[in-house]
Amino acid sequence: MALLRILSAGAVKRGVARIAADFEQDTGNKVEIEFTPVPEVRKRVLAGETADVVVATPAALDEFAAQKKIDPASRGFLGRSRMGVVIHADAPMPSIPDAAAFKALLLGASHVVRNEASSGIYSEKLLNKLGLTEQLGAKIVVVKTGSGIMEYVADHPTQAVGLAQISELMVMMDKGCKVKLAAPLPDEIQNMTSYDAAAMTGAPAAAAELARRLASVAGKKIFAETGIS
């Protein structure tokens, strides 16, 4: 039996963990998982770090493929994550039907929190596009991870607002973090991040089997239950 290591984006944590646990039970292989933001996954793999299976955005896996760091035959699409507005669990639910309401909510916030991952990069661009960066100024708080967004909002209940992947919010709510989803981003400004999985070059055959399990029809059903569809 093999010991397999997955290096994965954090937004798909619940689905990857569930499928890996099922894989362990079905095959007898052991699976260790490290979750970290996509920019960190990309940086580490391109610097030469190896794992057995890698989960990241298609753009990152395209780079890995160009450097022959992954097995292209094992690569598969997992699903897409949507972004949402995070507020404290005890805060009143706002109405966010459109971009104008979204702007008004952020301008009235005590803090606006994003991360350094792919979704945070989109959030930064969105704030610029909507002309909010200068208006918000020091209200903008940048943390490293998606979980950091939820932790910050939970610790600042007075009108703090986070911009995060809905799937990551669900993970933190499961853990008892005092946050909730106010609403997905309005359709006109919504961002969807896709995720792929692949076995890394030189990994044991079981790694390709695990990567295919993640991208299977059954796997996609599990991901859909965790906010990735």
N, C-alpha and C positions, 0 to 999 in steps of 0.2 A: 504494500500500500504506500501511497505517496503522501508527503506533506506539501500542500500547495499554498502559495502566498498570493493574495489578491491585493493590488494597489489600486484604490478606487476613489473616484470623486465622491464627496460626501452627500450630494443631493439624492443619490440613489441608495442610500445606506440601508433603509428598511428592506427593500426588495433584494438587494445583493445578499444581505445577511440571511434572509429567509431561504433563498434558493441555495446558498452555500450550506446551510444546515441540512436541508433536504438531501443535497448531494453527498454530504458526509454520511448520512444515514443509509442512503441507497448503495453507496460504493465502498464504504469503509475507509476512504481517503480522509485525511484531516485537512482543514482549510483554516488558514489564518488571514485576517483581513485588516488592512490599514486604510482608513478613510482620511482624505486630505483634499483641499481645493484643487481644481483642475490645473491652475497655473503651477502649483507645486508638483503635481503628478508629471506634468510636461517637463518642468525643469529637471526633476530628478532622473527621469527616464533618458532624456537627451544628454544628461551628464554621465550616463553609463550605468545607473542603478538598474538592477534586474528584479523581476518578480515572475510569477508563473502566468498570472492573468492580470491585464490592465484594463481599467474602465475609465473612460474619459470622453471628451467631446470628439466628434468626427474629425475636426480640424487637427486636434492633437494626435489622434491615431493616424491621420494622413501623414503627419510628420514622422511618426514612428515607422510607418510602412516605408517611407522614402529612405530611411536609414536601415531598413531591413531588421528592425527591432521586434516586429511582430509577425506571426504566421497569418498571412492574408486569408487562407482558407478557413481559419477559425473565427474570423471577424463577423460580428453581427450587431444589428441595431436593437437597443433595449427599449427606448421610448423617449418621450419629451417631458420636460418639467416646465410648468408655468410659474410665473411670479405672482406674489400677492402682497398685500399691505398688512403688516403685523402690528397689533396694538396690545396693550396690557389686558389681561383676562378680565379685570374689573372695569375697564373703560367702556363708555357707551359706544354702541355700534354706529359708525357714521354711514352715510349714503355716498357711494362713490360710483355714480353711473357713467361718468365721462372724465376726460382729461381736465376739464375746468374744475370739477369737484375734487379731483386728485390734487391739483395745484393748491386749492384753497385749504385742504386738509394739511398739506405739508407746511404751508405758510403759517398755519396756526399751531404747529407742533412745537414742543419744547426742544426736541432733538429729532433728526432724521438720520437713521442708521443704515449703512450699507456695509458690504464686506469687500475683500480683495479678490474674490473668486470671479468666475465668469459672469455670474448674475450681478455682482457688484460693479464690474466694469460696465455692464449695460446700464445699471442704475446711474452711474456717473455720467454717461452719455445722455441719458434721458433727462436728468436734471439740467444739463447744459442746453439740450434742445428746447426744453420748456422755459428757459430763461430763469431757472430757480437757483442756480449755483451762487450767484452773487447775492441774491436776495436772502438766501438762507445763511450764507457765510459760515460763521462758527457753529451754527446749529448742526451742521453736517458732521456726523461721527463715522469714522471708518474703522472697522474691526477686521480681524483676520478671516474668520470663518462664518458660515451660516449660523451655526449654533451660537456664536458670539453675538449675532444680531438679537436673537431671542433672549439671551441672557441679559443683554443691555436693556432691552425694552422692559423685561420683567423687573429689573432693578430701578427703573425710572418710570413709575406708573403715571406721572403727570404729563400726559399728552405726548409721550415719546412714540415715534412711528418708525417701524422698520420696513425695509424693502428686501424681500427674501424669496427663495424658492419655496413654493407651497409644500413640496415633499419634505424639505428640511424642517419647516414649521411643524408638520405632523409628527416628525420624530421627537422634537422637543416637547410638544404637548403630551405625547405618550409618556415622557419622562417626568411629567408634572410641572414643567416650566409654566409660569403664570402669564401666558400669552394666548392670543387667539387670532384667527384670520378675520380681518375686517371685510375683505373682499379680494378677489383676484384683481390684478391691474385691469383697467378698462380695455376692451378689445383694441381700441385705436392705438394704445401704447403698450400692449402686451408683448412679452418676449418669451419665446420658447427655446429652451436649451435641449439639444439632442445628446444622447449618450450611446456609445458603442462599447463593446467588449471584445477582447482578442487575447489569445495565448501569446506569450512572448516567445521569440525565437529561442530554440534550445530547451524549452520547458518540456516536462514529461507529457506523454500522450494524454494523461488524465486532465491536464490543463486545457487542452483543446476541447475535451469533452465537457469540462466545466464552463468554458466560454460559450459553447453551443447551448448548454443548458440555460445559461443566463438569457440568451437571445431567442429561445424557443417560444412556441405559442403558449405553452404553459407558463413559461417565465414571464412573458409579456402580461399575462393575466394577473400574476402576482404583483408585477410592477404597477399595473393599473390600480390595484387596490391600495397602493401606497402613494398615489398621486403622480405617477409617471405613466403617461399613456401616449 
